[in-house]
């Protein structure tokens, strides 16, 4: 139970930090605020953090499932 809670908490932190980074990047480039431009300019670190946070939360659910089985 504890490993899954730690994974959920870490995934939540990553997801929120990714959203914050993406919003900050979009506000900085108001004229070019689309996802393609962010990927081309290399300011897509928030997207990676966001996706890895979601994956970490999913892994936490898988760990919880297999621990209770």
Buried (B, 14 or more C-beta within 10 A) or exposed (E): EEEBEEBBEBBBEBBEBBBEBBEEBBEEEEEEEEEEBBEEEEBBBBBEBBEBBBEBBEBBEEBBEEEEE
